[in-house]
Amino acid sequence: MKASLLTALGLVTLVACGGQPRSTYQVVMHTQTDDGRELADVEVFHNKQSLGTSTSSGKITIAVDATGGSTLDVQFNCPSGYNATRDNILIPLRDTGSSEYAVTLECRPDKRNAVLVVNANMANVPIRIGRDIVGETDATGTAYIALNYPPKHVFEVFLDTKTNMMLKPQTPEFPFVMPDHDEVFVLEQDFHIEQPPPPAPVVKKKRKKKKKKVEKVPTKTGPVRINAGEKLWDNVKKKEK
């Protein structure tokens, strides 16, 4: 059925050809995020004419004066930071005994929220995402980091150990991908402290023993005295001959 729109103070009139009986339908639109949270400031349109904006309770109510069997074609704009999950929504108006209709208009956030939970066995370890330090582990080796990224965003988390070269492994890396919903990421890492190698044994150099200098006794020069006993023995040998 072809219809045109007349709006005034929340009243929508669908004007159709012919003299068919008309009814007033109340349409309650609930505006929310894709995870069911109420969302304000969603503006609703019909044929590029504004029908109103949702309140802080995520609701907008309009009255539609139309014949049974008409269809209300609604478009909507989400507030900054959100995108509509569909281009429009068609609301069939039927004579079913109830004149109230409830529909949901859904907006998806541009970015998703996440919490990174770090469980390590070492305190005061800096946590880096890319080149940015975003926190460090506490005395229990735990940290909680709030994140906000668009869906499919890839990010890398590093536990930066450059200030403690004895921690192993050195600066471990963990890649993550943000899903199209809020998420909790858990990162667990056990470090160990590398013991320094034992010092090399000290080898004492053997000292060379100094040779004692033997003092030479000066020999006497000149006539040598022959022992008297030896001279007598020589004389005895001569007589025996």
C-alpha positions in Angstrom: 0.0 0.0 0.0 1.4 3.4 -1.0 1.5 5.8 1.8 2.9 9.3 2.6 3.9 10.7 6.0 2.6 13.6 8.0 4.4 14.3 11.4 3.5 16.7 14.1 4.7 16.5 17.8 5.4 12.8 17.6 2.3 11.9 15.6 2.9 10.0 12.4 0.2 9.9 9.8 0.4 7.4 7.0 -1.9 8.7 4.3 -3.2 6.0 2.0 -5.3 6.0 -1.1 -9.0 5.1 -0.6 -11.3 5.4 2.4 -10.2 2.4 4.4 -10.7 2.6 8.2 -7.8 4.1 10.2 -6.3 3.3 13.5 -3.7 4.9 15.8 -0.8 2.7 16.6 1.7 3.3 19.3 5.3 2.3 18.5 7.8 2.1 21.3 11.4 1.9 20.0 14.1 0.7 22.3 17.6 1.9 21.4 20.4 -0.2 22.7 23.9 -1.5 22.0 24.4 -4.9 20.5 25.1 -6.3 23.9 21.8 -5.1 25.3 22.8 -1.8 27.1 20.4 1.1 26.8 21.7 3.8 24.5 20.6 7.5 24.4 20.7 10.0 21.5 19.7 7.7 18.8 17.7 9.8 16.2 14.9 8.1 14.3 13.7 9.1 10.8 11.1 8.3 8.3 11.6 9.5 4.7 14.4 11.8 6.0 12.1 13.5 8.5 13.1 13.2 12.1 10.7 11.5 14.4 12.7 12.2 17.6 15.7 11.1 19.7 15.9 8.4 22.3 16.1 9.4 26.0 18.7 8.3 28.6 16.5 5.2 29.2 17.0 4.2 25.5 13.4 4.8 24.5 11.4 6.8 22.0 7.7 6.5 21.5 5.7 7.7 18.5 2.0 7.5 17.5 1.2 6.3 14.0 -2.2 7.1 12.4 -2.6 4.6 9.6 -4.8 2.0 8.0 -4.3 -1.6 8.9 -1.8 -3.4 6.7 0.5 -0.3 6.4 4.2 -0.5 6.9 6.3 2.1 8.7 9.8 2.3 7.3 12.2 3.7 9.9 15.8 4.7 9.6 18.0 5.7 12.5 21.4 7.4 13.2 23.5 6.2 16.1 25.4 8.6 18.3 29.1 9.3 17.9 31.2 6.1 18.5 28.5 3.8 17.3 27.2 2.4 14.0 23.7 1.1 13.1 23.6 -2.7 12.7 21.2 -2.3 9.8 20.2 0.5 7.4 16.5 0.5 8.3 13.7 -1.4 10.0 10.2 -2.2 8.6 7.4 -2.1 11.1 4.2 -3.8 9.8 1.0 -2.3 11.3 -1.6 -5.0 11.6 -5.1 -5.1 13.2 -4.3 -7.8 15.7 -6.3 -6.5 18.7 -3.3 -4.6 20.1 -2.3 -1.1 19.0 1.1 -1.1 20.6 4.3 -2.2 18.9 7.7 -2.6 20.4 10.8 -2.7 18.2 14.6 -2.6 19.0 17.1 -0.4 17.2 20.6 -1.7 17.7 23.9 0.2 17.5 27.3 -1.4 17.5 30.3 0.5 19.1 33.2 1.4 16.9 35.6 0.1 19.5 35.4 -2.7 22.0 36.4 -2.7 25.7 38.8 -5.3 27.0 40.8 -6.1 30.2 44.2 -7.5 30.0 45.0 -9.6 33.1 48.7 -10.4 33.6 49.8 -13.1 36.0 53.5 -13.4 36.4 55.7 -14.6 39.2 57.8 -11.4 39.3 57.0 -8.0 40.7 57.6 -4.6 39.0 57.9 -6.0 35.5 56.9 -3.2 33.0 54.1 -4.1 30.6 54.4 -2.7 27.1 52.0 -2.6 24.2 53.9 -1.8 21.1 56.3 1.0 22.2 54.1 2.3 25.0 54.5 1.3 28.7 50.9 0.8 30.0 51.6 -0.6 33.5 53.7 -3.0 35.5 53.1 -6.0 37.7 52.4 -5.4 41.4 54.0 -7.1 44.4 52.1 -10.3 43.6 53.1 -10.3 40.0 49.6 -9.3 38.8 48.4 -6.4 36.7 45.0 -5.3 35.2 45.1 -3.1 32.0 42.0 -1.5 30.4 42.0 -1.6 26.6 39.8 0.0 23.9 40.3 -1.1 20.3 38.3 -1.5 17.2 37.3 -5.1 16.2 40.1 -7.1 14.4 42.8 -4.8 15.8 46.0 -6.7 16.3 48.2 -5.7 19.2 51.3 -7.1 20.8 52.0 -7.2 24.6 55.6 -7.4 25.9 56.8 -8.1 29.4 59.8 -5.8 29.3 62.8 -7.3 31.2 65.6 -5.1 29.7 66.2 -3.6 33.2 66.9 -7.1 34.6 69.0 -9.1 32.2 69.0 -12.1 34.6 65.3 -12.7 34.1 64.6 -15.5 31.6 62.9 -15.5 29.1 64.0 -12.0 28.0 61.0 -9.7 27.1 58.5 -12.4 26.1 55.9 -11.3 23.4 52.2 -12.1 23.2 50.0 -11.2 20.2 46.3 -10.6 20.5 43.4 -9.8 18.2 40.4 -7.7 19.5 37.1 -9.5 18.8 33.8 -7.9 17.8 32.7 -8.0 21.5 34.0 -7.0 24.9 36.7 -9.4 26.1 39.0 -10.4 28.9 42.5 -11.4 27.9 44.6 -13.5 30.3 48.4 -13.6 30.0 50.5 -15.9 32.2 54.2 -16.0 32.4 56.7 -17.7 34.7 60.1 -16.2 34.9 63.3 -17.7 36.3 66.4 -15.9 37.4 69.5 -17.1 35.6 72.3 -17.7 38.0 75.6 -16.1 37.0 78.4 -18.6 36.1 80.8 -19.4 39.0 83.9 -17.3 39.0 86.9 -18.9 37.4 89.4 -20.4 39.8 92.3 -18.2 40.6 95.6 -19.9 39.5 98.5 -18.8 41.6 101.6 -18.3 39.7 104.5 -20.3 41.0 107.4 -18.1 42.0 110.7 -19.1 40.6 113.2 -20.0 43.3 116.1 -17.7 43.3 119.4 -19.6 43.0 121.7 -19.0 45.8 124.9 -17.5 44.8 127.9 -19.6 45.8 130.7 -17.5 46.8 134.0 -18.6 45.3 136.8 -19.1 47.8 139.8 -17.4 46.4 142.7 -19.8 45.9 146.1 -19.1 47.3 149.0 -18.6 45.0 152.7 -19.3 45.6 154.5 -22.2 47.1 152.3 -25.0 48.5 153.3 -26.8 51.6 153.3 -30.6 51.2 152.0 -32.6 54.2 154.8 -34.0 56.2 153.2 -37.5 56.5 152.9 -37.9 52.8 156.6 -36.9 52.3 157.7 -39.6 54.8 155.6 -42.3 53.1 157.3 -41.5 49.8 160.8 -41.9 51.4 159.8 -45.4 52.7 158.8 -46.5 49.2 162.1 -45.4 47.8 164.1 -47.4 50.4 162.1 -50.7 49.7 163.1 -50.4 46.1 
